[in-house]
Amino acid sequence: MLDSDGLPEIVPSFSTPLMGPQACVYPDAIRDILRKILPTDYFRDLEAQNLPHDKRVQDFERRLPLVTSTPIEEAPSIISFYLLAKLRSKTCRFFFEMISSWLVPGTSLNNVLFFAGDFSVPHVGGSQVYTACEMAMFVERPEDLQKIRNHFPIIQTEIKAGVRSAHHARRILEIKGWSADQKTAEIHERIAYMVKRFPKEFDADVFAEMQHVLVMCRDDFKKSRECRHLARIISVFYLFRKQVHRLIQRAPRKRHLMLKLYNVHLRDGEGKGQNCLGMIAGVRFLRDKEFLDERHLLKAVRKYFPHARIVEGSFLTHKREPDNVVTLYLEFEKGDGAEFTQDEIKKLEKQLPRDLKDRIEHPMHPVFNPRNEEEIMRNILTLGNQIKFVRDIPQLHVTFDEQTYGHLYFTVIMVRLLKDDSVAVKEMFQATQSGITYVHDRCRRVGMLRKKYPKEANVFRAKVAKEDFLREDHSIDLNKARQYVVAEVAGVVGEVRDYNGGIIAKQDELMSSLRQMLQKEGTVNTFLLENFFYALTPMVMRSVMAPEALRVLYHMFAQGFDIGVDTERPIAYYFEEDDEFLYTVVVADAPEARDDVDNSVQELDIDISLLARSDVTLSDTPAIGYIYRCDSAEERLDFQHAVQLASLAATS
């Protein structure tokens, strides 16, 4: 039934009936809003059509949500804004926030009234609950009135979208700019929802993770990232930590790493978008003081995307000391700002876990090796004796001296003939730009050639930046650093003979041949190749072994590490052979198992000139490989049996 004003009965949505003056004021306020925003005699016309109940409901709800205002005509004046919609959680708060904060951005208007009521209309909507809101604002200045006139249609559209969907409401408010407290409250609600929905995965201690991440984040980090994204970081941090702990229980001696990659769209304060890739990692450190930071993550990504950059201020890390489990977050962007494709993300998810394990850095303490003056004098005499003719070039002896936190030092001894046009070595370095820093020690004459040409010995230290010679795991490549020093000295003083670098030169020659051979076949894992080659023993094998044989063993190592081992198969062995060699690689889940195999091989008492051995650890997985020069089928079989029996014993 309709009242004298043509309005239906309004039933407030309270479990307790209204008492006293509220019994009529509350429904009357709702009726007043309906009267102002619905067409005149709407309910009478609807009743006159004699429609079935469900049709009346459809007609009424087809108009919802309704967002309107009183006429915006003059200032100063009071303007009322109205909302009529189906009841949803936080609808009134969203309406209030949009009108009060964003109707005239940057201006705080005086709010003189706000009313909101939940009700049902049995005559039209049955038991469906609706919300009616009125907000009155005092507008004093004409310029504010013009801004409202221009901006209200946009706000009207956004309010309708937000009222229909809580997701859209959150997105709209985030884009417009939530305060830090508002974002924190929204994140808390999202985490609480996940705890309620997934009780098996999330416990109450996820809130401690949330608290740490939110305290760790800077305000500008939270400002440019959506609540949904921040909640995702927190939840994945928590889940990764739990998963790594489960893996530790199953395999306590192994390093475990979890990785998640996904596209992220950032938005700055001016509304500009930025495409980037979010990386979340959880890793278990095996030793104290290991660390993995943004430098290591960037180098790993640049292996596949050379122009990738870190999004400034995006690095987060959380380490718990007792369990040595660390969670990290970092964002990358391409050089051209394009979005990472799903194929690119899948490739990174497959390749990066191993790369990141190899890049975990172990702190290296500075090394100081006091120089042996007697040895220096002996080397000076030896180099002096090498110069026998006037045409002989300077003789060079280079040895590693000292490592500090930022530099490497080498002691360089150079003996040369002095001629009429000779310039002091110190002056040559001062006049030439070089990649090494010359630190003068001494210069003296050490004899004569043909009683006419003095022999001069120069002793100095060469200082080079350590950063240029760090490998993927941040170990120092001293061989490469030494070669660099020799090349730089030659660039300053001219052609020299590297007296104590003969064996090193032979090794470099063999390594270069092997690398070229592998590069012709496809992509080369440089880190594995270097570890494998420079672990060859006896050391002479790094100079005399056939590169074709080394190529075979390298591929066997690569295959073994790709397949890997697990709790069901803690050790695996591979054999290949040709007319000259028997090749063997054993991959184990622990160094002890690998050592057992090696001890079994040593018991065969094979001549050291016939057996090359390489001991490699990659991504914390130990392996050992052999090249056995043998043409006897029986001896080859004995070797294989020794490896197999030791492997079986290690797994039993």
C-alpha positions in Angstrom: 0.0 0.0 0.0 1.1 3.6 -0.7 0.8 6.5 1.6 -0.7 9.9 0.7 2.6 11.0 -0.9 2.6 7.9 -3.1 5.5 6.2 -1.3 5.5 2.5 -0.1 6.1 1.3 3.4 9.8 1.6 4.5 11.1 -1.1 6.8 14.5 -0.3 8.5 16.9 -3.2 8.5 17.4 -3.5 12.2 17.0 -6.6 14.3 15.6 -4.5 17.1 12.5 -2.2 16.4 13.1 1.5 16.6 11.8 3.2 19.7 10.8 6.8 20.5 11.3 9.6 18.0 13.6 7.4 15.8 10.6 5.3 14.9 9.3 7.9 12.5 12.4 10.1 11.8 14.5 7.3 10.3 11.9 6.0 7.8 10.9 9.6 7.0 14.5 10.5 6.1 14.7 7.6 3.8 11.3 8.5 2.2 12.6 12.1 1.7 15.6 10.8 -0.2 13.4 8.5 -2.4 11.1 11.4 -3.1 14.0 13.6 -4.3 15.8 11.1 -6.5 13.0 9.0 -8.0 10.7 10.2 -10.7 7.5 11.9 -9.4 4.7 9.4 -8.7 7.1 6.5 -9.6 5.5 4.0 -7.2 1.9 5.1 -8.2 2.7 4.6 -11.9 4.3 1.2 -11.1 1.2 0.1 -9.2 -1.1 1.3 -11.9 0.7 -1.1 -14.4 -0.6 -4.0 -12.2 2.7 -5.8 -12.8 3.6 -9.1 -11.0 5.8 -8.8 -8.0 9.0 -10.0 -9.8 8.5 -7.5 -12.6 8.1 -4.6 -10.1 11.4 -5.7 -8.5 13.1 -5.8 -11.9 11.8 -2.3 -12.9 12.9 -0.8 -9.5 16.4 -2.4 -9.5 17.0 -1.6 -13.2 17.3 2.0 -12.1 20.0 1.2 -9.4 22.4 2.4 -8.5 21.1 6.0 -8.6 23.6 8.8 -8.0 22.3 12.4 -8.3 22.4 15.8 -6.6 20.3 18.9 -6.0 20.8 21.6 -8.7 24.3 23.1 -8.9 23.4 26.7 -9.7 24.9 29.3 -7.4 27.4 30.0 -4.6 27.4 30.2 -1.7 24.9 27.4 -1.3 24.3 23.9 0.2 24.3 21.1 -2.3 23.1 17.6 -1.5 24.3 14.5 -3.1 22.3 11.3 -3.1 22.9 7.5 -3.5 20.3 4.7 -3.8 21.7 1.2 -4.3 21.5 -2.4 -3.2 23.2 -3.0 0.1 26.9 -3.9 -0.2 29.7 -3.9 2.3 31.3 -0.4 2.8 29.0 1.2 0.2 28.4 4.2 2.4 32.0 4.6 3.2 32.9 4.6 -0.5 30.2 7.2 -1.3 31.4 9.4 1.6 35.1 9.1 0.5 34.4 9.9 -3.1 32.3 13.0 -2.4 34.3 14.4 0.4 37.8 13.8 -1.0 37.5 13.8 -4.8 34.5 16.0 -5.8 36.9 19.0 -5.8 40.4 17.5 -5.6 42.8 19.5 -3.4 39.9 21.4 -1.7 38.3 20.5 1.6 34.6 21.5 1.4 32.5 21.8 4.6 30.4 18.7 5.1 27.2 19.9 6.9 25.2 16.6 6.8 25.6 12.9 6.2 22.8 10.4 6.5 22.8 6.7 5.5 20.2 4.1 6.1 19.6 0.5 5.2 16.0 -0.5 4.5 13.7 -2.8 2.6 10.5 -2.0 0.5 8.2 -5.1 0.8 5.8 -3.6 -1.7 8.5 -3.5 -4.4 11.6 -5.4 -3.5 10.5 -7.9 -0.9 13.2 -8.8 1.6 16.0 -7.2 -0.5 17.9 -4.6 1.5 18.9 -1.2 0.0 21.0 1.7 1.1 20.1 5.3 0.8 22.7 8.1 1.5 22.6 11.9 1.6 25.6 14.1 1.9 25.2 17.9 2.0 28.2 20.1 1.3 28.5 23.9 1.8 30.0 25.5 -1.3 31.2 29.1 -0.7 33.3 30.1 -3.7 32.0 30.3 -7.3 35.2 28.6 -8.6 34.5 25.6 -6.5 31.0 25.5 -7.8 32.3 25.4 -11.4 34.7 22.6 -10.5 31.8 20.6 -9.0 29.7 21.2 -12.2 32.6 19.9 -14.4 33.7 17.1 -12.2 30.5 15.6 -10.8 29.6 13.6 -13.9 32.9 11.8 -13.7 32.5 11.1 -10.0 28.9 10.0 -10.6 30.2 7.3 -13.1 32.9 6.2 -10.7 30.6 5.9 -7.8 28.2 3.7 -9.8 31.0 1.4 -10.8 32.3 1.2 -7.3 28.9 0.5 -5.8 28.3 -2.4 -8.2 31.6 -4.0 -7.3 33.7 -3.9 -4.2 36.8 -4.7 -6.3 36.2 -1.7 -8.5 35.6 0.5 -5.4 39.1 -0.5 -4.1 40.7 0.1 -7.4 39.2 3.5 -7.9 40.2 4.6 -4.4 43.7 3.2 -4.9 44.2 5.0 -8.2 43.0 8.3 -6.7 45.4 7.8 -3.8 44.7 6.1 -0.5 46.5 7.3 2.6 49.1 5.0 4.2 46.7 4.2 7.0 43.9 3.4 4.6 46.2 1.1 2.6 47.3 -0.7 5.8 43.7 -1.3 6.9 42.8 -2.6 3.4 45.8 -5.0 3.4 45.0 -6.2 6.9 41.4 -7.0 5.7 42.8 -8.9 2.7 45.2 -11.0 4.8 42.4 -11.7 7.3 40.2 -12.9 4.5 43.0 -15.3 3.3 43.4 -16.7 6.8 39.7 -17.3 7.0 39.4 -18.8 3.5 42.6 -20.9 3.5 43.1 -22.0 7.2 45.4 -24.9 6.2 47.9 -22.6 4.6 47.7 -19.4 6.6 48.0 -19.2 10.4 47.7 -16.2 12.6 51.4 -15.7 12.4 51.0 -14.4 8.9 50.1 -11.0 10.5 53.7 -10.9 11.9 55.0 -11.3 8.3 52.6 -8.5 7.3 53.8 -6.2 10.1 57.4 -6.7 9.1 56.9 -6.1 5.4 54.8 -3.0 6.0 57.4 -1.5 8.4 60.2 -2.4 6.0 58.4 -0.7 3.0 59.1 2.9 2.4 56.0 5.2 2.0 56.8 5.8 -1.7 56.9 2.0 -2.2 53.5 1.5 -0.8 52.1 4.6 -2.5 52.8 3.3 -6.1 51.7 -0.3 -5.5 48.1 -1.5 -5.1 46.9 -3.1 -1.9 46.3 -6.4 -3.8 50.0 -6.4 -4.9 51.3 -5.6 -1.4 49.1 -8.4 0.1 50.4 -10.7 -2.5 54.0 -10.0 -1.5 53.2 -10.7 2.2 51.3 -13.9 1.5 53.9 -15.3 -0.9 56.7 -14.4 1.6 54.8 -16.4 4.2 54.0 -19.4 2.0 57.6 -19.6 0.7 59.0 -19.6 4.2 56.7 -22.4 5.2 57.5 -24.4 2.1 61.2 -24.0 2.5 60.9 -25.3 6.1 59.1 -28.4 4.8 61.9 -29.0 2.3 64.5 -28.6 5.0 62.8 -31.4 7.0 63.0 -33.7 4.0 66.5 -32.8 2.9 68.3 -30.9 5.7 71.7 -30.7 4.0 70.5 -29.1 0.7 70.0 -25.6 -0.3 66.4 -24.9 -1.2 65.1 -22.0 -3.3 61.5 -21.0 -4.3 60.8 -18.5 -7.0 57.8 -16.6 -8.3 57.7 -14.2 -11.2 54.7 -12.1 -12.4 54.0 -8.9 -14.3 53.4 -5.8 -12.2 51.9 -2.4 -13.3 53.1 0.5 -11.1 51.5 3.9 -11.1 53.2 7.0 -9.8 51.7 10.1 -8.2 51.0 11.7 -11.6 49.1 8.6 -12.9 51.8 7.4 -15.2 52.1 3.7 -15.6 55.2 1.5 -15.5 55.5 -2.1 -16.7 57.9 -4.3 -14.6 58.5 -7.8 -13.5 58.0 -8.7 -9.9 60.4 -11.4 -8.4 59.7 -13.1 -5.1 62.3 -15.6 -3.9 62.6 -17.7 -0.7 66.0 -19.3 -0.1 67.7 -21.3 2.6 71.3 -20.3 3.3 73.6 -23.2 4.3 76.3 -21.2 6.1 76.4 -18.1 8.3 76.9 -14.8 6.7 75.9 -15.9 3.2 73.9 -13.3 1.4 72.0 -12.6 -1.8 71.0 -9.1 -2.7 69.8 -7.0 -5.6 73.2 -7.0 -7.3 73.2 -10.8 -7.6 69.5 -10.8 -8.8 70.2 -8.2 -11.4 73.2 -10.1 -12.8 71.1 -13.2 -13.0 68.3 -11.5 -14.9 70.7 -9.7 -17.2 72.1 -13.0 -18.4 68.8 -13.3 -20.3 67.8 -9.6 -20.6 71.1 -7.6 -20.9 69.3 -4.3 -20.7 67.1 -5.1 -17.7 67.1 -2.5 -14.9 66.1 -2.6 -11.3 63.1 -0.4 -10.3 64.6 2.0 -7.8 63.6 1.3 -4.2 61.9 -2.0 -5.0 64.2 -4.3 -3.1 62.8 -6.0 0.1 64.4 -8.7 2.2 63.4 -10.5 5.3 65.9 -12.9 7.1 65.2 -14.9 10.2 68.5 -15.7 11.8 67.7 -19.0 13.6 66.6 -20.8 10.5 68.7 -19.0 7.8 65.6 -18.7 5.5 65.5 -15.5 3.6 62.6 -14.0 1.5 63.4 -11.4 -1.1 61.4 -9.1 -3.5 62.7 -7.1 -6.4 61.2 -5.5 -9.5 62.9 -5.3 -12.9 62.0 -3.4 -16.1 63.1 -3.8 -19.7 65.2 -1.2 -21.3 62.4 -0.2 -23.7 59.7 -0.3 -20.9 57.8 -3.1 -22.6 55.9 -5.8 -20.6 57.5 -9.2 -20.1 55.7 -11.9 -22.1 54.4 -15.1 -20.6 57.0 -17.1 -22.6 59.8 -14.9 -21.2 58.5 -15.3 -17.7 58.3 -19.1 -18.1 61.9 -19.2 -19.4 63.1 -17.2 -16.4 61.2 -19.4 -13.9 62.9 -22.4 -15.4 66.5 -21.0 -15.6 66.8 -18.5 -12.7 66.6 -20.9 -9.7 69.9 -22.6 -10.6 71.5 -19.2 -11.5 70.5 -17.7 -8.2 71.9 -20.6 -6.2 75.2 -20.2 -8.0 75.3 -16.4 -7.2 74.8 -16.7 -3.5 77.9 -14.9 -2.1 80.1 -16.0 0.7 82.0 -13.3 2.5 85.7 -13.3 1.6 88.1 -12.1 4.2 91.0 -10.0 3.0 94.1 -12.1 2.4 97.5 -10.8 3.4 100.6 -12.8 2.3 103.8 -11.2 3.6 106.4 -11.0 0.8 109.4 -13.2 1.0 112.4 -10.9 0.3 114.7 -13.8 -0.3 112.4 -15.2 -2.9 112.2 -11.8 -4.6 116.0 -11.6 -4.8 116.2 -15.1 -6.2 113.6 -14.2 -8.9 115.5 -11.1 -9.8 118.7 -13.1 -10.4 116.8 -15.7 -12.4 115.2 -13.1 -14.6 118.6 -11.4 -15.0 120.1 -14.6 -16.2 117.4 -14.9 -18.9 118.7 -11.8 -20.6 121.6 -12.8 -22.8 121.3 -10.8 -25.9 120.8 -7.1 -26.7 117.6 -7.9 -28.5 116.0 -9.8 -25.5 112.7 -8.3 -24.3 112.1 -7.5 -20.6 111.5 -10.5 -18.4 108.4 -10.4 -16.1 107.5 -12.3 -13.0 104.0 -11.7 -11.5 102.8 -13.2 -8.2 99.6 -12.6 -6.2 100.3 -10.6 -3.1 97.3 -9.4 -1.2 93.5 -9.1 -1.3 91.6 -6.3 0.4 87.8 -5.6 0.4 88.0 -3.7 -2.9 91.3 -4.5 -4.6 93.8 -7.1 -5.6 97.5 -6.6 -5.3 100.2 -8.3 -7.4 104.0 -8.1 -7.0 105.6 -7.5 -10.3 109.3 -8.0 -10.9 110.6 -6.8 -14.3 114.2 -7.0 -15.4 115.3 -5.2 -18.6 118.3 -3.9 -20.5 118.9 -0.1 -20.2 119.7 1.6 -23.4 120.4 5.2 -24.3 116.7 6.0 -25.0 115.3 4.0 -22.0 112.7 5.8 -19.8 112.2 5.0 -16.2 109.3 2.5 -15.6 107.8 4.8 -13.0 107.7 7.7 -15.5 106.2 5.5 -18.2 103.3 4.6 -15.9 102.8 8.2 -14.9 102.6 9.2 -18.6 100.2 6.5 -19.6 96.6 5.7 -18.6 96.5 2.2 -17.4 93.9 -0.1 -15.8 96.3 -0.9 -12.9 97.7 1.4 -10.2 101.5 1.4 -10.1 102.9 1.3 -6.6 106.7 1.8 -6.7 108.9 -0.4 -4.5 112.5 -0.3 -5.8 114.6 0.0 -8.9 118.3 -1.1 -9.0 120.9 -2.4 -11.4 121.7 -6.1 -11.2 124.5 -6.6 -13.7 125.9 -5.8 -17.1 125.5 -7.4 -20.5 128.8 -7.3 -22.5 130.1 -4.8 -20.0 128.1 -2.1 -21.8 124.3 -2.5 -21.2 123.2 -2.3 -17.6 120.5 -4.7 -16.4 117.8 -3.0 -14.4 115.4 -4.7 -12.0 112.1 -3.0 -11.2 109.9 -4.2 -8.3 106.5 -2.7 -7.9 103.0 -3.6 -6.9 100.1 -3.6 -9.3 96.7 -2.7 -7.8 93.5 -3.7 -9.6 89.8 -3.4 -8.8 88.5 -6.7 -7.4 85.0 -6.2 -8.8 86.2 -6.8 -12.4 87.3 -10.3 -11.6 84.4 -11.7 -9.6 82.8 -14.9 -11.0 79.1 -15.7 -10.8 79.4 -17.0 -7.3 81.6 -14.0 -6.4 84.8 -16.0 -6.0 87.8 -14.3 -7.5 89.3 -15.3 -10.8 93.0 -14.8 -9.9 94.2 -16.2 -13.2 92.1 -13.7 -15.1 93.3 -10.9 -12.9 97.0 -11.9 -13.4 96.5 -12.0 -17.1 95.1 -8.5 -17.0 98.1 -7.2 -15.0 100.5 -8.7 -17.6 98.6 -7.2 -20.5 98.5 -3.8 -18.8 102.2 -3.8 -18.1 102.9 -4.8 -21.7 100.7 -2.0 -22.8 102.8 0.5 -20.9 106.4 -0.7 -21.4 106.0 -2.7 -24.6 106.5 -6.4 -25.4 107.5 -8.5 -22.4 108.0 -12.2 -21.6 105.8 -13.6 -18.9 108.5 -15.8 -17.3 106.3 -17.6 -14.7 103.2 -17.6 -16.9 104.2 -20.4 -19.3 102.0 -23.1 -17.8 99.2 -20.6 -17.3 99.5 -19.7 -21.0 99.2 -23.4 -22.0 96.1 -23.8 -19.8 94.6 -20.7 -21.4 95.3 -22.0 -24.8 93.6 -25.3 -24.1 90.7 -23.6 -22.3 90.2 -21.3 -25.3 90.2 -24.2 -27.7 87.6 -26.1 -25.6 85.4 -23.0 -25.3 85.4 -22.4 -29.0 84.6 -26.0 -29.7 81.6 -25.9 -27.3 80.4 -22.5 -28.6 80.1 -23.9 -32.1 77.7 -26.6 -30.7 75.4 -24.1 -28.9 75.1 -22.2 -25.6 77.9 -22.8 -23.0 77.4 -22.6 -19.3 80.6 -20.6 -18.6 80.3 -21.0 -14.8 80.2 -24.8 -15.1 83.0 -24.8 -17.8 85.4 -22.8 -15.7 84.7 -24.9 -12.5 85.1 -28.1 -14.4 88.3 -27.1 -16.3 90.1 -25.5 -13.4 89.3 -28.5 -11.1 91.1 -30.9 -13.3 93.8 -32.9 -11.6 96.6 -33.7 -12.0 97.2 -30.1 -12.9 99.2 -31.0 -16.0 95.9 -32.3 -17.5 94.8 -28.7 -17.9 97.7 -28.3 -20.4 98.0 -31.6 -22.2 94.5 -33.2 -22.3 92.9 -33.4 -25.7 90.1 -30.8 -26.0 87.8 -33.4 -27.6 88.0 -35.5 -24.4 87.2 -32.5 -22.2 84.3 -31.7 -24.4 82.7 -35.1 -23.8 83.2 -34.8 -20.0 81.8 -31.3 -20.0 78.6 -32.5 -21.7 78.3 -35.4 -19.2 78.6 -32.9 -16.3 75.9 -30.7 -17.9 73.6 -33.6 -18.4 74.1 -34.8 -14.8 73.3 -31.4 -13.3 70.3 -30.9 -15.6 68.8 -34.3 -14.5 69.9 -33.8 -10.9 69.2 -36.0 -7.9 66.5 -36.2 -5.3 65.6 -38.1 -2.2 64.4 -41.0 -4.3 67.6 -41.1 -6.3 70.4 -39.6 -4.2 73.2 -40.6 -6.5 73.4 -41.1 -10.3 76.3 -42.2 -12.5 76.9 -41.9 -16.3 79.4 -43.7 -18.6 80.6 -43.0 -22.1 83.5 -44.4 -24.0 85.4 -44.3 -27.3 88.5 -46.0 -28.6 90.9 -44.1 -26.3 89.0 -43.0 -23.2 86.4 -44.1 -20.7 84.4 -41.2 -19.3 82.5 -41.2 -16.0 80.4 -38.7 -14.1 78.9 -39.3 -10.7 76.3 -36.8 -9.3 75.4 -37.1 -5.6 73.1 -35.4 -3.1 76.0 -35.1 -0.6 79.8 -34.7 -0.7 80.2 -37.9 1.4 78.7 -40.1 -1.3 80.9 -38.5 -3.9 84.0 -39.0 -1.7 83.1 -42.7 -1.3 83.1 -43.1 -5.1 86.5 -41.4 -5.4 88.0 -43.5 -2.6 86.9 -46.6 -4.5 88.5 -45.4 -7.7 91.7 -44.5 -5.9 91.9 -48.1 -4.6 92.3 -49.3 -8.2 95.8 -47.7 -8.1 95.7 -46.3 -11.7 98.8 -44.4 -12.9 98.2 -40.7 -12.5 99.2 -40.1 -16.1 96.2 -42.2 -17.3 93.5 -40.7 -15.1 92.2 -37.1 -15.1 89.7 -36.1 -12.3 87.5 -33.1 -11.9 85.6 -32.4 -8.7 82.7 -29.9 -9.3 79.9 -28.5 -7.1 77.1 -26.6 -8.9 74.0 -25.2 -7.2 75.2 -27.1 -4.0 75.0 -30.4 -5.9 78.4 -32.2 -5.8 79.7 -34.2 -8.7 82.9 -35.9 -9.8 84.1 -36.8 -13.3 86.9 -39.0 -14.7 88.7 -39.4 -18.0 90.4 -42.8 -18.0 92.9 -43.4 -20.8 92.7 -47.2 -21.3 92.4 -49.6 -24.2 91.8 -52.7 -22.1 88.1 -53.8 -22.0 88.7 -55.7 -18.8 90.3 -52.7 -17.0 87.5 -50.4 -18.2 84.9 -52.9 -16.8 86.7 -53.0 -13.5 86.6 -49.2 -13.3 82.9 -49.2 -14.0 82.2 -51.8 -11.4 84.2 -49.9 -8.8 82.0 -46.8 -9.5 78.8 -48.7 -9.5 79.5 -50.6 -6.3 80.6 -47.5 -4.4 77.4 -45.7 -5.6 75.2 -48.5 -4.4 77.0 -48.6 -1.1 76.5 -44.9 -0.7 72.7 -45.1 -1.2 72.2 -48.1 1.1 
